[in-house]
Amino acid sequence: MKRSVNVTWGSVKVGILLIIATIILFWASFSGGGTSIFEPKNSFVCFFRNVNGLLAGAPVWMSGVEVGRVTSVSFVNLDPDRRVRVVCEVEESVWHMITEDASVHLGTIGFLGDKFVAVVPGSQEFPVIADKDTVETMPVADASALFESGEDAFETADQLVGSLDTFLTRMNEGKGTLGQVATNDELYRNMTALLTELTGLTADLQQNQERIVSSIEKTGDALERVSQQATDNSGTLGKIMSDPHLYDNLAATSARLDTIMTHIQGAEGTLGLMVRDTGLYVEMVNLLQRTNNLVADIERNPGKYLKFSVF
């Protein structure tokens, strides 16, 4: 026999509330991420060429902190750089950091893990963007691009190794300048001889330097002795520097010479007359002229002046 169970309206209300709370918890766990579902949020839009597996519900990070989630990912194909439209929801408490010069890029949790949207905050000198505005996208190399770059690097390295192998082969065969250096010992002999000559030259320079230093020291000693003699009033230099008689004699001689020059300039005495009077000069010129004429006449007529008789 079936037993009837009476369920009160209060129990039904409690059950409904429990079901709603469970649904809300499940929805928050799958859609809210690490952010609070009760905190107000704003949205911004960004466009990507390739999202590399980004899904709705992926976290939005700012400076390594989760601040929101991706609400939708859809194709729009506006141009080659704007093929995928991504809408992100961010907590209102950090919205003031998303200014007009802010940017976003895709990140990866681990090397090949889940994708997320990373927000690079802008400068506070620029105004804050409005809700639903577009944020510029900053391209970041993905894993496939890294692999392609790695393949290019391997190819370049392989070419470099091949070129190096060719270069070493030519060196071993003695081709080119480096090949001659590696295989021909003539350069070694020349360098050895050059080093020997440089060693001898260095030794000679050192000896010359020692002689120069010795000469300088001797000169210094001589100057020191002369200075000492001058200080001690010994020797000629010392007498000149300390004995006033030489100065007095020079002064007296200079005075006498000055007197003689005064007499000469004043036409006094024989030397003064010779310097100042032109008559003596004229007479001397005439005498020389007559003497020359007499000598010339004797040469022409020697019998006129010179008579010889034997008997």
Backbone as CSV, one residue per row, in Angstrom:
resi,resn,N_x,N_y,N_z,CA_x,CA_y,CA_z,C_x,C_y,C_z
1,MET,0.845,-1.169,0.000,0.000,0.000,0.000,0.904,1.250,0.000
2,LYS,0.585,2.138,-0.912,1.394,3.348,-1.021,1.138,4.273,0.142
3,ARG,2.308,4.846,0.597,2.215,5.816,1.676,2.288,7.219,1.064
4,SER,1.430,8.046,1.457,1.405,9.432,0.966,2.342,10.273,1.805
5,VAL,3.105,11.117,1.118,4.071,11.979,1.809,3.636,13.415,1.604
6,ASN,3.524,14.110,2.664,3.136,15.526,2.603,4.386,16.396,2.558
7,VAL,4.512,17.165,1.531,5.641,18.083,1.369,5.124,19.497,1.537
8,THR,5.712,20.168,2.469,5.247,21.525,2.743,5.853,22.490,1.730
9,TRP,5.222,23.653,1.602,5.718,24.689,0.675,7.058,25.263,1.118
10,GLY,7.296,25.268,2.400,8.584,25.759,2.894,9.728,24.866,2.446
11,SER,9.511,23.551,2.461,10.558,22.627,2.008,10.829,22.804,0.522
12,VAL,9.758,23.059,-0.248,9.931,23.273,-1.690,10.769,24.533,-1.940
13,LYS,10.486,25.585,-1.200,11.256,26.823,-1.376,12.720,26.607,-1.028
14,VAL,12.987,25.857,0.040,14.381,25.582,0.406,15.074,24.791,-0.687
15,GLY,14.391,23.805,-1.258,14.974,23.001,-2.336,15.271,23.844,-3.567
16,ILE,14.316,24.737,-3.891,14.538,25.604,-5.067,15.745,26.503,-4.839
17,LEU,15.872,27.063,-3.646,17.025,27.933,-3.343,18.336,27.168,-3.425
18,LEU,18.337,25.917,-2.940,19.556,25.111,-3.021,19.935,24.819,-4.470
19,ILE,18.931,24.534,-5.297,19.217,24.263,-6.712,19.777,25.504,-7.400
20,ILE,19.144,26.662,-7.121,19.634,27.921,-7.739,21.056,28.230,-7.277
21,ALA,21.341,28.041,-5.988,22.683,28.312,-5.469,23.714,27.393,-6.100
22,THR,23.300,26.094,-6.274,24.239,25.151,-6.910,24.529,25.550,-8.352
23,ILE,23.463,25.975,-9.069,23.657,26.402,-10.469,24.563,27.627,-10.541
24,ILE,24.350,28.573,-9.639,25.177,29.785,-9.635,26.633,29.450,-9.335
25,LEU,26.846,28.518,-8.397,28.217,28.134,-8.074,28.899,27.466,-9.256
26,PHE,28.161,26.583,-9.933,28.739,25.926,-11.106,29.051,26.954,-12.199
27,TRP,28.143,27.873,-12.425,28.367,28.894,-13.467,29.554,29.792,-13.121
28,ALA,29.668,30.130,-11.839,30.787,30.977,-11.421,32.110,30.248,-11.547
29,SER,32.100,28.922,-11.242,33.352,28.181,-11.320,33.834,28.022,-12.745
30,PHE,32.915,27.959,-13.707,33.316,27.771,-15.102,33.461,29.072,-15.879
31,SER,32.841,30.131,-15.431,32.877,31.365,-16.204,33.538,32.527,-15.460
32,GLY,33.563,32.487,-14.180,34.086,33.623,-13.435,35.588,33.627,-13.303
33,GLY,36.273,32.496,-13.445,37.727,32.426,-13.302,38.131,32.815,-11.904
34,GLY,39.221,33.581,-11.824,39.728,33.995,-10.524,39.166,35.309,-10.067
35,THR,38.161,35.850,-10.747,37.576,37.132,-10.371,36.230,36.910,-9.711
36,SER,35.803,37.908,-8.995,34.526,37.818,-8.294,33.386,38.069,-9.276
37,ILE,32.355,37.263,-9.175,31.206,37.423,-10.073,30.311,38.573,-9.633
38,PHE,30.527,39.070,-8.430,29.690,40.140,-7.912,30.308,41.518,-8.151
39,GLU,31.580,41.575,-8.518,32.219,42.873,-8.750,31.851,43.380,-10.140
40,PRO,31.507,44.660,-10.269,31.143,45.197,-11.593,32.336,45.164,-12.543
41,LYS,32.026,44.964,-13.817,33.067,44.823,-14.819,32.743,45.673,-16.032
42,ASN,33.797,46.041,-16.783,33.675,46.714,-18.070,34.311,45.842,-19.141
43,SER,33.978,46.113,-20.382,34.459,45.284,-21.493,35.241,46.128,-22.485
44,PHE,36.201,45.490,-23.125,36.903,46.113,-24.246,37.048,45.084,-25.366
45,VAL,37.312,45.577,-26.559,37.399,44.732,-27.744,38.822,44.800,-28.284
46,CYS,39.329,43.671,-28.772,40.644,43.631,-29.415,40.579,42.674,-30.599
47,PHE,41.439,42.895,-31.587,41.451,42.099,-32.812,42.825,41.449,-32.974
48,PHE,42.787,40.187,-33.470,44.016,39.434,-33.662,44.033,38.827,-35.057
49,ARG,45.237,38.603,-35.562,45.389,37.854,-36.806,45.153,36.369,-36.568
50,ASN,45.656,35.864,-35.445,45.542,34.450,-35.107,45.545,34.356,-33.588
51,VAL,44.517,33.702,-33.019,44.421,33.601,-31.566,45.061,32.328,-31.032
52,ASN,45.486,31.419,-31.923,46.222,30.220,-31.513,45.507,29.398,-30.440
53,GLY,44.204,29.228,-30.599,43.460,28.362,-29.681,42.883,29.062,-28.476
54,LEU,42.792,30.394,-28.500,42.175,31.114,-27.389,40.680,30.804,-27.345
55,LEU,40.159,30.513,-26.151,38.757,30.142,-25.984,38.048,31.145,-25.094
56,ALA,36.719,31.194,-25.271,35.909,32.005,-24.358,36.028,31.451,-22.949
57,GLY,36.127,32.328,-21.987,36.336,31.922,-20.606,37.796,31.935,-20.193
58,ALA,38.705,32.157,-21.140,40.126,32.234,-20.803,40.386,33.449,-19.925
59,PRO,41.362,33.397,-19.051,41.607,34.521,-18.136,42.225,35.721,-18.845
60,VAL,41.997,36.879,-18.265,42.631,38.120,-18.685,43.546,38.546,-17.551
61,TRP,44.818,38.724,-17.854,45.806,39.074,-16.842,46.308,40.485,-17.069
62,MET,46.660,41.127,-15.967,47.308,42.431,-16.020,48.447,42.426,-15.009
63,SER,49.675,42.564,-15.523,50.875,42.525,-14.675,50.933,41.251,-13.850
64,GLY,50.518,40.129,-14.443,50.586,38.839,-13.783,49.434,38.541,-12.843
65,VAL,48.413,39.431,-12.766,47.267,39.234,-11.880,46.019,39.064,-12.737
66,GLU,45.220,38.059,-12.412,43.993,37.825,-13.170,42.958,38.892,-12.804
67,VAL,42.493,39.620,-13.827,41.574,40.728,-13.584,40.280,40.581,-14.388
68,GLY,40.115,39.508,-15.115,38.900,39.355,-15.914,38.934,38.076,-16.710
69,ARG,38.057,38.016,-17.737,37.977,36.818,-18.570,37.568,37.204,-19.978
70,VAL,37.798,36.277,-20.909,37.380,36.451,-22.301,35.913,36.019,-22.401
71,THR,35.071,36.911,-22.890,33.640,36.591,-22.989,33.256,36.016,-24.343
72,SER,33.974,36.407,-25.423,33.618,35.862,-26.737,34.803,35.933,-27.675
73,VAL,34.846,34.954,-28.596,35.861,34.881,-29.649,35.122,34.589,-30.937
74,SER,35.260,35.480,-31.929,34.475,35.311,-33.158,35.270,35.799,-34.361
75,PHE,34.964,35.183,-35.547,35.589,35.608,-36.799,34.896,36.860,-37.323
76,VAL,35.696,37.820,-37.784,35.142,39.000,-38.444,35.841,39.256,-39.785
77,ASN,37.128,38.915,-39.884,37.901,39.004,-41.125,37.790,40.400,-41.753
78,LEU,38.057,41.427,-40.946,37.996,42.795,-41.461,39.173,43.101,-42.389
79,ASP,40.361,42.632,-42.041,41.559,42.781,-42.861,42.561,41.740,-42.377
80,PRO,43.728,41.624,-43.026,44.668,40.568,-42.625,45.100,40.641,-41.169
81,ASP,45.084,41.828,-40.588,45.491,41.952,-39.186,44.319,41.880,-38.218
82,ARG,43.100,41.927,-38.721,41.905,41.886,-37.855,40.945,40.813,-38.376
83,ARG,41.326,39.567,-38.117,40.489,38.446,-38.552,39.628,37.884,-37.423
84,VAL,40.113,38.002,-36.189,39.380,37.440,-35.053,39.089,38.562,-34.068
85,ARG,37.817,38.657,-33.646,37.390,39.666,-32.678,37.252,39.004,-31.320
86,VAL,37.921,39.595,-30.321,37.922,39.058,-28.964,37.369,40.131,-28.039
87,VAL,36.371,39.749,-27.237,35.791,40.654,-26.252,36.232,40.178,-24.873
88,CYS,36.784,41.118,-24.090,37.291,40.787,-22.763,36.537,41.602,-21.718
89,GLU,36.306,40.962,-20.574,35.614,41.590,-19.457,36.620,41.768,-18.323
90,VAL,36.749,43.013,-17.816,37.766,43.332,-16.817,37.095,43.990,-15.623
91,GLU,37.623,43.701,-14.437,37.076,44.283,-13.220,37.167,45.813,-13.270
92,GLU,36.130,46.432,-12.739,36.069,47.893,-12.776,37.133,48.535,-11.898
93,SER,37.671,47.797,-10.921,38.659,48.356,-10.005,40.003,48.614,-10.691
94,VAL,40.269,47.932,-11.794,41.526,48.131,-12.511,41.298,48.806,-13.857
95,TRP,40.063,49.212,-14.129,39.741,49.797,-15.423,40.489,51.113,-15.661
96,HIS,40.786,51.843,-14.606,41.476,53.130,-14.763,42.898,52.971,-15.306
97,MET,43.445,51.751,-15.283,44.790,51.510,-15.801,44.797,51.234,-17.305
98,ILE,43.607,51.053,-17.881,43.526,50.791,-19.324,43.255,52.128,-20.008
99,THR,44.307,52.814,-20.366,44.198,54.110,-21.035,44.335,53.932,-22.541
100,GLU,44.324,55.047,-23.258,44.327,54.984,-24.726,45.633,54.420,-25.292
101,ASP,46.729,54.464,-24.539,47.976,53.893,-25.043,48.234,52.498,-24.504
102,ALA,47.233,51.880,-23.851,47.376,50.511,-23.379,47.344,49.547,-24.573
103,SER,47.806,48.331,-24.363,47.828,47.326,-25.423,47.594,45.948,-24.821
104,VAL,47.267,45.007,-25.692,47.044,43.630,-25.252,47.824,42.694,-26.174
105,HIS,48.126,41.516,-25.654,48.748,40.466,-26.469,48.375,39.120,-25.876
106,LEU,48.571,38.086,-26.670,48.260,36.736,-26.231,49.444,36.159,-25.479
107,GLY,49.140,35.437,-24.396,50.164,34.748,-23.637,49.831,33.287,-23.513
108,THR,50.805,32.507,-23.056,50.632,31.059,-22.916,51.043,30.651,-21.515
109,ILE,50.211,29.861,-20.881,50.528,29.308,-19.571,51.403,28.088,-19.815
110,GLY,52.693,28.236,-19.587,53.622,27.192,-19.997,54.000,27.394,-21.456
111,PHE,54.826,26.494,-21.994,55.287,26.655,-23.361,54.203,26.327,-24.374
112,LEU,53.423,25.292,-24.126,52.337,24.898,-25.042,51.018,24.759,-24.287
113,GLY,50.825,25.559,-23.222,49.628,25.435,-22.403,48.473,26.286,-22.906
114,ASP,47.539,26.549,-21.981,46.349,27.332,-22.311,46.724,28.779,-22.601
115,LYS,45.873,29.414,-23.412,46.097,30.796,-23.802,45.388,31.746,-22.840
116,PHE,45.906,32.962,-22.751,45.254,34.012,-21.990,45.544,35.335,-22.674
117,VAL,44.781,36.360,-22.310,44.983,37.703,-22.843,45.696,38.526,-21.776
118,ALA,46.814,39.084,-22.151,47.596,39.909,-21.225,47.389,41.377,-21.586
119,VAL,47.051,42.180,-20.582,46.840,43.606,-20.765,48.075,44.341,-20.263
120,VAL,48.646,45.200,-21.133,49.774,46.043,-20.734,49.204,47.412,-20.378
121,PRO,49.236,47.825,-19.112,48.628,49.105,-18.722,49.269,50.281,-19.453
122,GLY,48.477,51.303,-19.666,48.982,52.495,-20.332,49.443,53.541,-19.343
123,SER,49.859,54.673,-19.884,50.329,55.783,-19.065,49.144,56.578,-18.541
124,GLN,49.281,57.092,-17.314,48.207,57.868,-16.718,48.078,59.259,-17.342
125,GLU,49.027,59.606,-18.240,48.922,60.886,-18.937,47.820,60.867,-19.992
126,PHE,47.399,59.657,-20.412,46.356,59.522,-21.413,45.022,59.222,-20.729
127,PRO,43.916,59.593,-21.372,42.600,59.321,-20.761,42.254,57.840,-20.781
128,VAL,41.388,57.452,-19.850,40.920,56.068,-19.763,39.927,55.807,-20.896
129,ILE,39.991,54.605,-21.488,39.088,54.275,-22.585,37.676,54.083,-22.040
130,ALA,36.725,54.192,-22.932,35.323,53.985,-22.547,34.980,52.499,-22.648
131,ASP,33.852,52.143,-22.035,33.374,50.758,-22.095,33.088,50.374,-23.552
132,LYS,33.496,49.158,-23.937,33.323,48.598,-25.282,34.287,49.210,-26.311
133,ASP,35.278,50.036,-25.877,36.252,50.581,-26.815,37.243,49.495,-27.247
134,THR,37.990,49.816,-28.302,38.973,48.877,-28.851,40.362,49.202,-28.279
135,VAL,41.081,48.160,-27.916,42.442,48.283,-27.403,43.397,47.745,-28.459
136,GLU,44.491,48.460,-28.678,45.473,48.050,-29.685,46.110,46.709,-29.301
137,THR,46.422,45.930,-30.345,47.014,44.611,-30.152,48.508,44.678,-30.416
138,MET,49.273,44.084,-29.525,50.722,44.036,-29.685,51.102,42.628,-30.122
139,PRO,51.705,42.482,-31.332,52.017,41.132,-31.818,53.121,40.491,-30.988
140,VAL,52.919,39.222,-30.687,53.902,38.440,-29.950,54.092,37.127,-30.679
141,ALA,55.322,36.707,-30.822,55.601,35.466,-31.548,55.012,34.278,-30.808
142,ASP,54.331,33.399,-31.567,53.762,32.194,-30.967,54.751,31.033,-31.086
143,ALA,54.295,29.847,-30.625,55.181,28.688,-30.613,55.560,28.260,-32.021
144,SER,54.614,28.305,-32.961,54.921,27.902,-34.328,55.967,28.813,-34.943
145,ALA,55.833,30.126,-34.668,56.834,31.061,-35.182,58.200,30.791,-34.565
146,LEU,58.183,30.416,-33.275,59.450,30.090,-32.639,60.080,28.857,-33.267
147,PHE,59.219,27.842,-33.565,59.740,26.640,-34.211,60.297,26.962,-35.593
148,GLU,59.574,27.828,-36.347,60.072,28.205,-37.668,61.394,28.953,-37.549
149,SER,61.469,29.838,-36.575,62.731,30.550,-36.361,63.847,29.589,-35.978
150,GLY,63.488,28.578,-35.173,64.484,27.575,-34.811,64.971,26.786,-36.012
151,GLU,64.038,26.450,-36.919,64.450,25.735,-38.130,65.368,26.600,-38.982
152,ASP,65.023,27.890,-39.123,65.899,28.791,-39.877,67.275,28.885,-39.228
153,ALA,67.279,28.935,-37.902,68.561,29.019,-37.211,69.389,27.758,-37.436
154,PHE,68.715,26.581,-37.422,69.437,25.335,-37.673,69.999,25.300,-39.088
155,GLU,69.200,25.787,-40.057,69.691,25.811,-41.433,70.897,26.746,-41.558
156,THR,70.801,27.916,-40.919,71.931,28.844,-40.954,73.165,28.244,-40.291
157,ALA,72.945,27.561,-39.169,74.068,26.929,-38.482,74.690,25.832,-39.344
158,ASP,73.830,25.081,-40.060,74.348,24.030,-40.930,75.193,24.631,-42.056
159,GLN,74.708,25.737,-42.652,75.485,26.402,-43.692,76.812,26.923,-43.139
160,LEU,76.753,27.468,-41.921,77.972,27.983,-41.300,78.984,26.868,-41.054
161,VAL,78.496,25.708,-40.602,79.396,24.578,-40.364,80.009,24.113,-41.679
162,GLY,79.184,24.090,-42.760,79.727,23.703,-44.058,80.802,24.668,-44.533
163,SER,80.545,25.968,-44.378,81.537,26.961,-44.777,82.803,26.825,-43.944
164,LEU,82.643,26.555,-42.645,83.800,26.391,-41.785,84.608,25.161,-42.176
165,ASP,83.908,24.101,-42.531,84.606,22.886,-42.961,85.410,23.153,-44.239
166,THR,84.793,23.867,-45.200,85.512,24.223,-46.430,86.731,25.080,-46.121
167,PHE,86.552,26.025,-45.219,87.648,26.911,-44.841,88.796,26.135,-44.208
168,LEU,88.468,25.198,-43.308,89.507,24.404,-42.663,90.201,23.491,-43.661
169,THR,89.435,22.959,-44.636,90.047,22.116,-45.665,91.063,22.904,-46.482
170,ARG,90.690,24.135,-46.866,91.614,24.988,-47.625,92.848,25.330,-46.797
171,MET,92.649,25.527,-45.504,93.794,25.800,-44.638,94.732,24.611,-44.589
172,ASN,94.167,23.413,-44.433,95.007,22.214,-44.376,95.756,21.985,-45.683
173,GLU,95.178,22.406,-46.782,95.835,22.256,-48.080,96.835,23.373,-48.353
174,GLY,96.944,24.353,-47.447,97.901,25.434,-47.606,97.466,26.497,-48.583
175,LYS,96.160,26.635,-48.808,95.657,27.630,-49.745,95.308,28.908,-48.990
176,GLY,95.559,30.028,-49.660,95.233,31.301,-49.046,96.277,31.709,-48.005
177,THR,96.072,32.899,-47.479,97.029,33.445,-46.504,97.066,32.605,-45.233
178,LEU,95.885,32.311,-44.669,95.856,31.514,-43.438,96.376,30.106,-43.678
179,GLY,96.134,29.570,-44.882,96.679,28.255,-45.196,98.196,28.261,-45.197
180,GLN,98.801,29.321,-45.777,100.248,29.439,-45.749,100.771,29.612,-44.337
181,VAL,100.037,30.380,-43.539,100.452,30.561,-42.140,100.414,29.242,-41.390
182,ALA,99.387,28.429,-41.678,99.217,27.170,-40.953,100.188,26.092,-41.410
183,THR,100.619,26.114,-42.680,101.435,25.009,-43.211,102.882,25.394,-43.509
184,ASN,103.149,26.686,-43.735,104.497,27.108,-44.102,105.205,27.660,-42.869
185,ASP,106.417,27.104,-42.603,107.143,27.546,-41.406,108.068,28.717,-41.682
186,GLU,108.044,29.268,-42.894,108.907,30.403,-43.205,108.537,31.615,-42.366
187,LEU,107.220,31.838,-42.203,106.780,32.952,-41.377,107.269,32.790,-39.945
188,TYR,107.244,31.550,-39.444,107.730,31.303,-38.088,109.208,31.649,-37.970
189,ARG,110.007,31.239,-38.979,111.439,31.544,-38.928,111.669,33.057,-38.985
190,ASN,110.937,33.728,-39.873,111.107,35.183,-39.979,110.723,35.885,-38.682
191,MET,109.629,35.432,-38.086,109.205,36.049,-36.832,110.209,35.764,-35.716
192,THR,110.801,34.546,-35.731,111.806,34.226,-34.724,113.026,35.125,-34.877
193,ALA,113.473,35.308,-36.161,114.614,36.199,-36.398,114.286,37.630,-36.000
194,LEU,113.057,38.056,-36.313,112.655,39.409,-35.944,112.648,39.591,-34.436
195,LEU,112.157,38.605,-33.716,112.148,38.694,-32.256,113.567,38.740,-31.706
196,THR,114.482,37.970,-32.345,115.880,38.000,-31.898,116.475,39.393,-32.088
197,GLU,116.229,39.987,-33.272,116.736,41.335,-33.532,116.115,42.348,-32.577
198,LEU,114.823,42.207,-32.327,114.173,43.116,-31.385,114.754,42.977,-29.979
199,THR,115.106,41.729,-29.607,115.709,41.526,-28.290,117.050,42.240,-28.195
200,GLY,117.896,42.092,-29.272,119.173,42.793,-29.287,119.002,44.304,-29.280
201,LEU,118.015,44.793,-30.069,117.760,46.228,-30.107,117.312,46.742,-28.744
202,THR,116.499,45.952,-28.077,116.053,46.353,-26.741,117.220,46.428,-25.766
203,ALA,118.149,45.442,-25.891,119.321,45.462,-25.012,120.190,46.692,-25.282
204,ASP,120.380,47.016,-26.599,121.166,48.214,-26.930,120.504,49.476,-26.401
205,LEU,119.189,49.557,-26.572,118.484,50.726,-26.067,118.617,50.851,-24.552
206,GLN,118.604,49.703,-23.889,118.749,49.744,-22.439,120.138,50.238,-22.040
207,GLN,121.172,49.749,-22.787,122.520,50.222,-22.489,122.661,51.714,-22.764
208,ASN,122.110,52.160,-23.909,122.151,53.598,-24.208,121.434,54.403,-23.145
209,GLN,120.327,53.858,-22.706,119.588,54.556,-21.660,120.416,54.662,-20.390
210,GLU,121.142,53.587,-20.077,121.990,53.634,-18.884,123.094,54.673,-19.054
211,ARG,123.700,54.746,-20.278,124.743,55.742,-20.507,124.175,57.160,-20.417
212,ILE,123.008,57.355,-20.987,122.388,58.682,-20.923,122.109,59.082,-19.486
213,VAL,121.579,58.126,-18.722,121.292,58.419,-17.313,122.578,58.747,-16.570
214,SER,123.685,57.984,-16.892,124.964,58.260,-16.232,125.483,59.652,-16.591
215,SER,125.343,60.037,-17.900,125.800,61.369,-18.317,125.001,62.461,-17.631
216,ILE,123.702,62.246,-17.542,122.857,63.238,-16.865,123.260,63.372,-15.403
217,GLU,123.544,62.229,-14.773,123.948,62.284,-13.372,125.280,63.031,-13.217
218,LYS,126.257,62.766,-14.159,127.529,63.473,-14.085,127.343,64.976,-14.292
219,THR,126.509,65.323,-15.265,126.240,66.739,-15.497,125.616,67.390,-14.271
220,GLY,124.699,66.677,-13.665,124.085,67.201,-12.450,125.095,67.389,-11.337
221,ASP,126.030,66.409,-11.221,127.062,66.549,-10.188,127.951,67.756,-10.463
222,ALA,128.329,67.936,-11.768,129.181,69.078,-12.112,128.471,70.388,-11.809
223,LEU,127.218,70.500,-12.180,126.456,71.711,-11.886,126.346,71.949,-10.388
224,GLU,126.207,70.859,-9.665,126.134,71.008,-8.209,127.448,71.533,-7.649
225,ARG,128.609,71.027,-8.201,129.905,71.520,-7.727,130.090,72.996,-8.071
226,VAL,129.711,73.371,-9.323,129.836,74.772,-9.717,128.981,75.658,-8.823
227,SER,127.762,75.178,-8.559,126.882,75.953,-7.691,127.458,76.077,-6.288
228,GLN,128.077,74.982,-5.822,128.678,75.026,-4.496,129.848,75.989,-4.455
229,GLN,130.704,75.973,-5.534,131.827,76.903,-5.587,131.359,78.354,-5.633
230,ALA,130.288,78.575,-6.419,129.759,79.942,-6.469,129.238,80.371,-5.111
231,THR,128.616,79.426,-4.415,128.106,79.749,-3.083,129.238,80.009,-2.098
232,ASP,130.362,79.237,-2.244,131.498,79.369,-1.333,132.466,80.470,-1.765
233,ASN,132.182,81.239,-2.822,133.042,82.315,-3.329,134.406,81.808,-3.770
234,SER,134.445,80.547,-4.253,135.687,79.974,-4.743,135.598,79.801,-6.246
235,GLY,136.762,79.849,-6.935,136.758,79.717,-8.379,136.404,81.040,-9.043
236,THR,136.548,81.019,-10.395,136.308,82.245,-11.169,134.865,82.703,-11.037
237,LEU,133.918,81.737,-11.202,132.500,82.103,-11.138,132.141,82.645,-9.764
238,GLY,132.737,82.037,-8.730,132.471,82.526,-7.389,132.993,83.928,-7.184
239,LYS,134.207,84.204,-7.726,134.758,85.548,-7.614,133.886,86.562,-8.358
240,ILE,133.440,86.140,-9.580,132.603,87.059,-10.358,131.326,87.401,-9.611
241,MET,130.757,86.380,-8.949,129.479,86.599,-8.271,129.630,87.328,-6.946
242,SER,130.816,87.199,-6.292,130.922,87.754,-4.937,131.930,88.890,-4.798
243,ASP,133.005,88.917,-5.658,134.059,89.934,-5.512,133.660,91.182,-6.298
244,PRO,133.565,92.368,-5.650,133.145,93.576,-6.360,134.258,94.242,-7.159
245,HIS,135.522,93.754,-7.010,136.630,94.421,-7.693,136.500,94.300,-9.204
246,LEU,136.074,93.134,-9.652,135.920,92.971,-11.108,134.879,93.935,-11.646
247,TYR,133.785,94.070,-10.918,132.754,95.020,-11.348,133.298,96.452,-11.342
248,ASP,134.083,96.790,-10.305,134.638,98.142,-10.231,135.591,98.397,-11.379
249,ASN,136.450,97.384,-11.708,137.388,97.538,-12.815,136.652,97.707,-14.137
250,LEU,135.614,96.863,-14.322,134.835,96.978,-15.549,134.153,98.336,-15.638
251,ALA,133.673,98.839,-14.503,133.021,100.149,-14.503,134.015,101.250,-14.830
252,ALA,135.256,101.161,-14.252,136.272,102.180,-14.524,136.704,102.145,-15.986
253,THR,136.912,100.913,-16.496,137.297,100.780,-17.917,136.214,101.344,-18.807
254,SER,134.982,101.038,-18.480,133.871,101.559,-19.278,133.834,103.084,-19.225
255,ALA,134.151,103.656,-18.070,134.153,105.127,-17.948,135.256,105.734,-18.801
256,ARG,136.453,105.087,-18.770,137.545,105.609,-19.591,137.222,105.507,-21.077
257,LEU,136.662,104.368,-21.493,136.290,104.218,-22.901,135.246,105.258,-23.285
258,ASP,134.361,105.529,-22.372,133.345,106.551,-22.657,133.993,107.916,-22.831
259,THR,135.063,108.240,-22.003,135.766,109.523,-22.124,136.494,109.626,-23.460
260,ILE,137.181,108.506,-23.846,137.904,108.482,-25.121,136.940,108.699,-26.278
261,MET,135.766,108.025,-26.247,134.799,108.187,-27.316,134.264,109.605,-27.344
262,THR,134.174,110.236,-26.182,133.712,111.627,-26.146,134.733,112.545,-26.812
263,HIS,136.058,112.331,-26.511,137.102,113.130,-27.142,137.128,112.927,-28.648
264,ILE,136.979,111.664,-29.062,137.003,111.375,-30.507,135.853,112.089,-31.195
265,GLN,134.640,111.979,-30.601,133.489,112.630,-31.208,133.615,114.149,-31.168
266,GLY,134.383,114.685,-30.182,134.570,116.132,-30.105,135.765,116.623,-30.923
267,ALA,136.409,115.760,-31.719,137.549,116.100,-32.585,138.737,116.592,-31.760
268,GLU,138.924,115.987,-30.606,140.038,116.349,-29.749,141.129,115.296,-29.904
269,GLY,142.392,115.740,-29.933,143.494,114.817,-30.061,143.656,114.338,-31.498
270,THR,144.756,113.556,-31.709,145.087,113.077,-33.068,143.988,112.177,-33.618
271,LEU,143.551,111.189,-32.798,142.523,110.258,-33.267,141.214,110.975,-33.533
272,GLY,140.912,111.991,-32.707,139.695,112.759,-32.935,139.750,113.515,-34.227
273,LEU,140.969,114.161,-34.521,141.108,114.888,-35.781,141.041,113.953,-36.976
274,MET,141.617,112.732,-36.813,141.563,111.785,-37.923,140.124,111.364,-38.206
275,VAL,139.321,111.274,-37.159,137.932,110.842,-37.352,137.073,111.974,-37.866
276,ARG,137.322,113.219,-37.347,136.423,114.324,-37.655,136.904,115.217,-38.793
277,ASP,138.291,115.405,-38.963,138.833,116.340,-39.947,139.094,115.605,-41.259
278,THR,138.538,116.114,-42.351,138.694,115.475,-43.666,139.938,115.939,-44.395
279,GLY,140.620,116.985,-43.883,141.827,117.484,-44.560,142.911,116.433,-44.598
280,LEU,143.121,115.754,-43.464,144.129,114.701,-43.429,143.811,113.599,-44.413
281,TYR,142.546,113.288,-44.549,142.139,112.263,-45.512,142.478,112.695,-46.932
282,VAL,142.248,114.002,-47.247,142.533,114.517,-48.602,144.040,114.493,-48.882
283,GLU,144.856,114.927,-47.882,146.287,114.914,-48.060,146.812,113.499,-48.275
284,MET,146.263,112.558,-47.533,146.704,111.169,-47.671,146.333,110.623,-49.033
285,VAL,145.211,111.007,-49.525,144.805,110.563,-50.862,145.728,111.159,-51.909
286,ASN,146.053,112.471,-51.779,146.954,113.116,-52.747,148.337,112.485,-52.710
287,LEU,148.846,112.214,-51.465,150.158,111.602,-51.338,150.196,110.246,-52.021
288,LEU,149.154,109.451,-51.808,149.106,108.147,-52.461,149.061,108.293,-53.970
289,GLN,148.353,109.321,-54.459,148.245,109.518,-55.897,149.608,109.881,-56.483
290,ARG,150.359,110.817,-55.811,151.676,111.203,-56.302,152.666,110.040,-56.245
291,THR,152.561,109.258,-55.196,153.441,108.097,-55.084,153.188,107.127,-56.222
292,ASN,151.948,106.878,-56.558,151.612,105.990,-57.671,152.166,106.540,-58.984
293,ASN,152.059,107.883,-59.177,152.573,108.477,-60.417,154.095,108.331,-60.502
294,LEU,154.799,108.538,-59.351,156.246,108.415,-59.329,156.682,107.008,-59.656
295,VAL,156.041,106.037,-59.074,156.396,104.630,-59.332,156.164,104.295,-60.789
296,ALA,155.084,104.815,-61.363,154.815,104.542,-62.774,155.868,105.182,-63.665
297,ASP,156.346,106.420,-63.346,157.352,107.087,-64.161,158.694,106.379,-64.050
298,ILE,159.035,105.874,-62.886,160.284,105.120,-62.713,160.248,103.852,-63.549
299,GLU,159.116,103.199,-63.591,159.026,101.989,-64.396,159.183,102.303,-65.882
300,ARG,158.737,103.495,-66.326,158.861,103.846,-67.747,160.249,104.384,-68.086
301,ASN,160.831,105.176,-67.200,162.134,105.783,-67.455,163.061,105.498,-66.282
302,PRO,163.580,104.299,-66.180,164.444,104.009,-65.036,165.761,104.768,-65.104
303,GLY,166.261,105.082,-66.344,167.545,105.775,-66.459,167.481,107.198,-65.975
304,LYS,166.322,107.732,-65.940,166.156,109.103,-65.490,166.405,109.223,-64.000
305,TYR,166.141,108.173,-63.299,166.281,108.246,-61.848,167.424,107.389,-61.332
306,LEU,167.769,106.337,-62.066,168.794,105.415,-61.596,169.945,105.399,-62.590
307,LYS,171.149,105.872,-62.228,172.324,105.870,-63.084,173.396,104.996,-62.449
308,PHE,173.895,104.029,-63.278,174.914,103.108,-62.788,176.198,103.357,-63.581
309,SER,177.342,103.356,-62.905,178.649,103.512,-63.579,179.606,102.514,-62.970
310,VAL,180.260,101.731,-63.868,181.204,100.714,-63.379,182.585,101.347,-63.136
311,PHE,182.979,102.230,-64.034,184.292,102.852,-63.881,184.089,104.345,-63.713
